[in-house]
Amino acid sequence: MRTLFDNIRWILLLSLLGISILVVNTYDITKTELVGDQASHVLQALSIAHDFDLKFDAKDEQSWKKLGWKENPNGLLFQKYSEGYAFSKPYAYSLFISVFVAKLDAKGLIIGNLCILVLLSFFVYQTLRKQYSKNTSLLFLFAFTFCSYVYFYIFT
């Protein structure tokens, strides 16, 4: 038998999902200022998505311009090798995001980050369930996700 808290939990979960989908569909990440290593990760993802390599070349610059970002990719981290330059950031994040960027361009960055947040939330919930009840685990998960800065990483 469902309790009132179970119904509220599902309403809250569906509301958060709806708000997340609405925000993802209306937010344009290319209108924001580049932060930290963001340019390196985005260019790395573009290179993987379009060139299937990690070399920095003219094609990557064209892909960057096609995204429509309002500024140049400053603060890039490279390493020089015999054939030119290559990106020097860890590759796992860029590899994951490149799947979304290949099909959805700049919108793929946000959708990929949202998928990472959903996966993170799932694993956090599963870990909390080993120690706490469903309701307590969901409360901690909500606090962890939406009462901290974690949620804002979708947009960077």
C-alpha positions, 0 to 999 in steps of 0.5 A: 500500500502506498503512503502519502510520502511515496506519492510525494516522493514520485511527484518530487522526482517527476517535477525535478525531472521535468524542470531538468528537461526544461532547463536543458532545452532552454539553456544555451551553454555557448552564451556563458563565459568559459570556466577553468578547463572547460575549453580544453574538455570541449575541444577534446570532445569535439576532436574525438567526435569529429576527427576521432583523434586527440590532435589539435588542428584546424578542423578542431578550430572549425568545430569550435566556431561551428558551436557558436561560442562567443569567445576563443578557447583560451587556457587550453592545455596541450602537449607537443609531439612530433606531428604537432600538438595534442590535448593533455587533459584526462580523456574519460570525460571528453570521450563520454561527452563526445558521443552527445556532442557528435549528434547534438553539438553544444546542447550535447554538452548539457545533456551529457552532463545531465546523464552524468548527474543521473548516473551519479545520483543512481550510484549515490542512492544505491550506496545510501540504501545499504545504510538507510531507508528509502525515504532517508536515502532519497532525502540525502540524495536530494540534499547532496544533489540540489542543496550543493554545487553538484547540480550546477556542473550540468551547466559547465 
